[in-house]
Amino acid sequence: MYRRLVASLLLAQLATCTVVADLKADIDKLLQNPALAHSITGILVVSLKDGKTLYEQNADVMLIPASNQKLLVSAAALHRLGADFRFTTRLWATGEVDSQGVLQGDLILQGSGDPTLLLKDIEAMAEAVQKAGIRGINGYLLYDESAFDGIRRGWDWAWDDEPYYYSPCLSAICVERNAVTVYVSPGENVGDPPRVRLFPPTDYLLVRNEATTSAAGTPSTIYVTREHARNIAVVRGQIPVDARADSARQALSVEEPPRYAMWLLREALQRRAISTPYRTALPERVPAGARLLYTHTSPPLSDILPLLNKPSDNLIAECLMRALGVVAHREGSAAAGERVMLEFLKEAGLNLNALNIIDGSGLSRRNQITARNLVTLLRYMTSHPQAKAFIESLPVAGMDGTLRNRMVNTPAQGKVRAKTGSLGRVSTLAGYLTTQTGEELVFALLMNNYNGSAATARAVQDAILVRLVQGP
C-alpha cells in the first residue's frame, strides 16, 4: 500500500515537473493531501552551502518530534562524551574461595548503563567465574545499578506500549535490550498447542500458551503480549499447521532488568555446573575490598550511534541521556541528562524557548521542538569535530535502518540520510540530502495530528524529498 501511495504522489508530482517548476508550488501541492487536512506540518529546508531557505511552513511552531528526539541526544552525547566513550560492566566477588572451590561470599554485577550488553557477554562473565576456580557460591547474587536513579520508564510513556520491546524498562544494568523474543511455531497436529521458544532461552519470562494449531491454509492470528507489570508472556490465537517454524514472533520488554541480567548470569553459571543460591538478584552496592573478576567494555560511542539511529532504539537513547548526567553531574537521571543537553543545544544555537525535553527516545508526547531548531542542530553538526560519526549513524533512504523500504527505486535512494520518528498521529523526518546537481540540503519535516494513515504521511514526506533531490 505504501509503495502505491508513493507512486501515485510521484506521478502527480512529475506531471508538474516535466518543465521547470516552482519548488514551493510543488511542495504546497503535495501537502494538500486530504489525509493531512486539519493537521499541523512544520517544514524547513535550507541549503548547507549558504544557509538559503528553500522552503518553510510553520517552521517556528513547536511540534512533537517522536524519534527525531534522538538527534538531540546523539549530538549531545558525541559533543560531551566523545566518539571513543565506552560503557563498562564489572563483575565483583566478596569473600574467599575455600578448598572445595566454593565462594564464601557474594557475586555482584555492577553496571554503568551499557545498553549493548548481550547474552554472549553474560556467558563470558560466567566463564570468568569458572576460570577463577569457583565451583559454587555460598552467598548471594547481587547487582549494583546505582549509576542510574532506578526509575524504570519515562514520563508520559503510553501504558499500552509497556509489554513491548520498544518501551523498555530502564536500568544501569541492561542485557539483550531488556527484552525477550517469543517465537511461535505450529504444533505437530491440528488442535495441538503451538510450540513456543524464547531468546534468550530463560525461565525469567514465563509463558501462558492459550493458542492452537489450525488447519493448513488458514490465516495466522497469533497475538503475543505480556501481562501488566508481570514477567508472564501470553500467546493467543491460531497458527496453521503448515506455517514455517518461528513464523510468528514478538519481542517483549521485561520487568526489573537488573534482576533479568542476574537471572541470565545464574543460568549461565549453572550450565557450567557452578552451584548457585536461590537467594538471587538483590540490590546492593559494591563494598570496599571486593575483588574484580571481570570487566566488559562496550563498543565505542561511534559504533553505538548507528545501533541507536538506524533502527531507532529507545533503550540506547535513554541510557545515553542518563550517561550524560553521570559524566557531567554524577547523577544518572533524565533530569540531569536534560541539563547537559540544554547546555549543548544552547551552544549549538538552538532557541531554548522553542523546545521541551522530557526524554531521549521521543516516546513522550510532551517532547516538543520546532523544525527550525532541528535544522539549526543539523547544520551545526556538519561542522562539529564529530560530524562524520553523527551523519553516518543516520539511516540511508532505500538502503538501511528505518528508511530501508522508503524511496526505493526513486532519485532519492541513497541520497538521503535522515532520522525517522513515529507515534500515533505523529510522523517526522529530519536530516540531509544531496540533489542531483550535487547541492547539499538540510531539512526537517514534522507532521502532527493528521487524520489519515501513517503510511500516507510517510508517502507525502518521501515525495517531498524526491522533489528536493530533483533540485530547486
C-alpha positions in Angstrom: 0.0 0.0 0.0 2.8 2.4 0.9 4.6 2.0 -2.4 1.3 2.5 -4.3 0.8 5.8 -2.4 4.3 7.0 -3.2 3.9 6.1 -6.8 0.6 8.0 -7.2 2.1 11.0 -5.5 5.2 10.9 -7.6 3.2 10.6 -10.8 1.2 13.7 -9.9 4.4 15.5 -9.0 6.2 14.6 -12.2 3.3 15.9 -14.2 4.1 19.3 -12.9 7.9 18.8 -13.1 8.3 18.0 -16.8 9.1 21.7 -17.3 11.0 23.8 -14.9 8.6 24.0 -11.9 8.4 26.1 -8.8 9.6 24.1 -5.8 7.3 25.9 -3.4 4.3 25.2 -5.5 5.2 21.6 -5.9 5.6 21.0 -2.1 2.5 23.0 -1.4 0.5 20.7 -3.7 1.9 17.6 -2.1 0.9 18.9 1.4 -2.7 19.3 0.2 -3.2 15.6 0.5 -6.6 15.0 2.2 -5.0 12.8 4.9 -3.2 16.0 6.2 -6.3 18.1 6.4 -6.8 19.7 9.8 -3.2 18.6 10.8 -0.1 20.7 11.5 3.0 20.3 9.5 6.2 22.1 10.2 8.9 22.1 7.5 12.1 23.9 6.9 14.6 23.2 4.0 17.9 25.0 3.9 21.0 24.9 1.7 24.1 23.8 3.6 26.2 25.9 1.3 24.9 29.4 2.0 22.0 28.9 4.5 19.4 30.0 2.0 15.9 28.9 2.9 14.4 26.9 0.0 11.0 26.1 1.7 9.4 26.7 5.0 6.0 26.3 6.6 5.2 26.6 10.3 9.0 26.3 10.9 8.7 28.1 14.3 5.7 26.1 15.7 6.6 23.6 18.4 5.6 20.1 17.5 6.0 16.6 18.8 9.3 15.2 17.3 8.8 11.5 18.2 12.1 9.7 17.5 13.6 12.9 15.9 14.3 13.5 19.6 17.2 11.0 19.2 19.0 13.6 17.1 19.3 15.8 20.2 20.7 13.1 22.5 23.0 11.7 19.8 24.6 15.1 19.1 24.9 15.9 22.8 26.5 12.6 23.5 29.1 13.0 20.8 29.8 16.5 22.0 30.0 15.8 25.7 31.2 12.1 25.8 33.2 11.9 22.6 33.2 9.2 19.9 35.5 7.0 21.9 33.3 6.9 25.0 32.6 3.3 26.3 30.4 1.8 29.0 31.8 -0.7 31.4 30.1 -3.5 33.2 32.0 -5.3 36.0 31.6 -8.5 38.0 32.9 -8.5 41.5 33.3 -11.1 44.3 33.4 -10.7 48.0 34.8 -13.3 50.4 37.2 -16.1 49.8 37.2 -19.3 47.8 37.6 -22.4 50.1 39.5 -25.6 49.3 36.3 -27.1 47.7 36.1 -24.2 45.2 33.1 -22.6 47.0 33.0 -18.8 47.2 32.1 -18.0 50.8 30.7 -14.6 49.7 28.7 -12.9 47.0 28.9 -12.1 43.3 28.0 -8.5 42.4 27.2 -7.3 38.9 27.8 -3.6 38.5 26.5 -1.6 35.6 27.1 1.8 34.2 24.3 1.9 31.7 25.6 -0.2 28.8 22.6 -0.8 26.5 24.5 -3.1 24.2 25.3 -5.9 26.6 24.3 -9.3 25.1 23.8 -12.8 26.3 27.2 -13.8 25.0 28.7 -11.2 27.3 26.9 -12.7 30.3 28.3 -16.1 29.2 31.8 -14.6 29.2 31.2 -13.4 32.8 30.2 -17.0 33.8 33.4 -18.3 32.1 35.5 -15.8 34.1 33.9 -17.2 37.3 34.8 -20.7 36.3 38.4 -19.7 35.4 38.7 -18.1 38.8 38.3 -21.6 40.3 34.9 -21.1 41.7 32.7 -24.2 41.6 29.9 -23.0 43.9 28.7 -19.8 45.6 27.6 -19.8 49.2 26.3 -16.3 49.2 24.1 -14.0 47.2 23.9 -12.9 43.5 23.7 -9.2 43.8 23.5 -6.2 41.5 24.7 -2.6 41.7 22.7 -0.3 39.4 23.4 2.8 41.5 24.8 4.6 38.5 21.2 5.4 37.4 18.3 6.6 39.5 16.3 3.4 39.2 13.2 5.0 37.6 12.1 2.3 35.2 10.2 4.3 32.5 10.0 7.8 31.1 7.3 10.4 32.0 4.2 10.1 29.9 5.1 6.9 28.1 2.0 5.2 26.9 0.8 2.5 29.2 -0.3 0.2 26.4 3.2 0.1 25.0 4.5 -1.3 28.2 4.7 -5.0 27.2 6.7 -4.4 24.1 10.5 -4.1 23.3 10.2 -0.5 22.1 9.0 0.6 25.6 11.8 -1.0 27.7 12.3 -0.8 31.4 15.4 1.4 32.2 18.3 0.5 34.4 22.1 0.9 34.7 22.2 -2.9 34.1 20.8 -4.0 30.7 21.1 -7.1 28.7 19.6 -8.1 25.3 17.9 -4.7 25.2 15.9 -5.7 28.3 13.7 -7.8 26.2 12.9 -11.5 25.4 11.8 -12.5 21.9 8.9 -15.1 21.8 8.9 -17.3 18.7 5.8 -19.3 17.9 5.7 -22.4 15.6 2.8 -24.7 14.8 2.3 -27.9 16.8 2.6 -31.3 15.2 -1.1 -31.8 14.6 -4.2 -29.6 14.2 -5.6 -28.8 17.6 -2.2 -29.0 19.4 -0.8 -26.0 21.2 1.8 -24.3 19.2 5.5 -24.7 20.1 7.0 -21.7 21.8 10.6 -20.9 22.3 12.4 -17.9 23.8 15.5 -16.0 23.1 17.4 -15.7 25.3 16.3 -19.1 26.5 15.4 -18.4 30.1 12.7 -19.1 32.6 12.8 -15.4 33.8 9.8 -14.9 31.4 7.1 -17.4 31.9 4.7 -18.3 29.1 1.0 -19.0 29.2 0.2 -20.6 25.9 -3.5 -20.2 25.0 -3.1 -20.6 21.3 -3.9 -23.5 19.0 -2.7 -25.1 15.8 -5.2 -24.7 13.0 -5.8 -26.4 9.6 -3.4 -25.8 6.7 -4.1 -22.7 4.8 -6.0 -20.9 7.5 -4.8 -17.4 8.5 -2.4 -16.9 11.4 -3.9 -14.8 14.2 -1.2 -15.3 16.7 -1.0 -12.5 19.2 1.8 -12.3 21.8 1.7 -9.8 24.7 2.8 -9.6 28.4 0.7 -9.3 31.5 0.9 -5.8 33.1 3.8 -5.4 35.4 4.5 -9.2 35.4 7.0 -11.3 33.5 4.4 -13.6 32.0 4.0 -13.8 28.3 0.6 -14.7 26.9 0.2 -16.3 23.5 -3.2 -16.3 21.9 -4.8 -17.0 18.5 -4.1 -19.7 16.0 -1.3 -20.7 13.6 -1.8 -23.0 10.7 -0.1 -26.4 10.8 1.8 -25.7 7.6 3.3 -22.4 8.8 7.0 -22.1 8.9 8.8 -22.6 12.2 9.2 -19.4 14.2 6.9 -17.6 11.6 5.2 -15.7 14.4 7.4 -13.7 16.8 7.2 -10.8 19.2 9.9 -9.1 21.3 8.6 -8.3 24.8 10.1 -6.0 27.4 10.8 -7.5 30.8 10.2 -6.0 34.2 13.2 -5.3 36.5 16.1 -5.6 34.0 18.9 -5.9 36.6 17.1 -9.0 38.0 16.8 -10.3 34.5 20.6 -9.9 33.9 21.4 -11.7 37.2 18.9 -14.4 36.3 20.7 -14.9 33.0 24.0 -15.0 34.8 22.7 -17.6 37.3 21.5 -19.8 34.4 24.9 -19.4 32.6 26.7 -20.4 35.8 24.5 -23.5 36.2 25.3 -24.5 32.6 28.9 -24.7 33.8 28.0 -26.8 36.8 28.6 -23.9 39.2 26.1 -24.2 42.0 24.3 -21.0 42.8 22.0 -19.9 45.6 18.3 -19.2 45.0 19.0 -16.1 47.1 19.5 -14.2 43.8 19.1 -10.8 42.2 19.1 -8.5 45.2 20.2 -4.8 45.0 23.5 -3.9 46.7 26.4 -1.5 46.2 29.9 -2.9 45.6 31.6 -2.8 49.0 35.1 -1.8 49.7 37.5 -4.7 49.4 35.5 -6.5 46.7 37.6 -8.4 44.2 37.2 -7.7 40.5 36.6 -10.9 38.4 35.7 -9.5 35.0 35.2 -6.2 33.1 33.2 -5.9 29.9 33.7 -2.8 27.8 31.1 -1.7 25.3 31.9 -0.7 21.7 32.8 3.0 21.3 30.0 5.6 21.0 30.8 6.0 17.3 29.7 2.3 16.9 26.8 2.6 19.3 25.2 5.5 17.5 24.3 3.5 14.3 22.7 0.9 16.7 20.6 3.8 18.1 19.6 5.8 15.0 19.3 3.3 12.2 16.7 1.1 13.9 15.6 3.9 16.3 16.5 2.1 19.5 14.7 3.7 22.5 16.8 2.0 25.2 20.1 3.2 23.8 18.7 6.8 23.7 17.6 6.7 27.3 20.9 5.2 28.6 22.9 7.8 26.7 20.8 10.6 28.2 21.4 9.3 31.7 25.1 8.7 31.0 25.3 12.4 30.1 24.0 13.2 33.6 26.5 10.8 35.2 29.5 12.3 33.5 28.5 15.9 34.0 26.7 15.9 37.3 27.3 12.4 38.8 23.5 11.9 38.6 22.1 9.2 36.3 18.7 10.7 35.7 16.7 12.1 32.8 16.7 15.5 34.6 20.5 15.6 34.8 20.8 14.5 31.2 18.4 17.2 30.2 20.6 19.8 31.8 23.6 18.6 29.8 21.6 18.5 26.6 20.3 22.1 27.1 23.8 23.4 27.7 25.0 21.9 24.4 21.9 22.9 22.4 22.3 26.5 23.5 25.9 26.4 22.4 24.7 24.9 19.0 22.5 28.0 18.5 19.1 26.5 19.2 16.3 28.6 20.7 15.7 27.0 24.1 12.3 28.7 24.3 11.2 26.7 21.3 11.8 23.2 22.6 10.9 20.9 25.5 12.9 17.9 26.5 11.3 15.1 28.5 13.3 12.0 27.4 16.0 10.9 25.0 14.0 8.4 22.9 11.0 10.6 21.9 8.4 8.3 23.4 6.9 11.1 25.4 4.3 13.3 23.7 5.5 16.2 25.9 8.7 16.5 23.9 8.4 19.4 21.6 10.7 21.2 19.1 10.4 23.4 16.0 11.6 22.5 12.5 13.9 25.5 12.7 15.6 24.2 15.8 16.1 20.8 14.2 17.6 22.3 11.1 19.9 24.5 13.3 21.2 21.4 15.1 21.7 19.5 11.9 23.6 22.4 10.3 25.7 22.8 13.5 26.7 19.2 13.4 28.1 19.3 9.9 31.0 21.5 11.2 31.3 19.7 14.5 34.5 17.6 15.1 32.3 14.5 15.4 30.3 15.3 12.2 31.2 12.1 10.5 30.1 9.8 13.3 26.8 11.8 13.7 25.9 11.8 10.0 26.9 8.2 9.3 24.7 7.0 12.2 21.6 8.0 10.3 19.5 5.7 8.1 20.0 5.9 4.3 17.0 6.1 2.1 16.2 2.8 0.3 19.2 1.1 1.9 19.2 0.6 5.7 17.6 1.2 9.0 14.1 2.6 9.2 14.5 4.0 5.7 15.4 0.7 4.0 11.9 0.4 2.5 11.4 4.0 1.7 12.2 5.9 -1.5 13.4 2.7 -3.1 13.9 3.0 -6.9 13.5 6.8 -6.8 16.0 9.5 -7.4 16.2 9.9 -3.6 17.5 6.4 -3.0 21.0 6.6 -1.4 20.9 10.4 -1.5 19.0 11.0 1.8 20.4 10.4 5.3 17.7 11.1 7.9 16.1 10.2 11.2 12.5 9.0 11.2 10.0 9.4 14.0 6.7 7.8 14.7 4.0 8.0 17.3 0.2 7.8 17.0 -0.8 10.7 14.6 2.9 11.8 14.5 5.3 11.2 11.7 8.6 13.1 11.4 11.8 13.0 9.2 14.9 15.2 9.5 18.3 15.0 8.1 20.4 15.6 5.0 20.1 15.1 1.2 22.1 15.7 -1.9 20.4 16.9 -5.0 21.0 15.6 -8.5 23.2 18.6 -9.1 25.3 17.9 -6.0 23.9 20.6 -3.7 23.6 19.6 -0.1 20.4 20.4 1.8 19.3 20.0 5.4 15.6 19.5 6.2 13.1 18.9 8.9 9.5 17.7 8.4 7.3 17.4 11.4 3.7 16.1 10.9 1.3 16.2 13.9 -2.4 15.4 14.4 -3.1 14.1 10.9 -6.3 12.2 10.5 -5.2 9.7 7.8 -2.8 6.8 7.9 0.8 6.9 8.9 1.7 5.3 5.5 0.1 8.3 3.7 2.0 10.8 5.9 5.3 8.9 5.1 4.4 8.8 1.4 4.0 12.6 1.3 7.3 13.1 3.1 9.1 10.8 0.6 7.5 12.6 -2.4 8.7 15.9 -1.0 12.3 14.5 -0.6 12.2 13.1 -4.1 11.2 16.6 -5.4 14.0 18.2 -3.4 16.6 15.7 -4.8 15.5 16.7 -8.3 16.7 20.2 -7.4 15.2 23.6 -6.7 
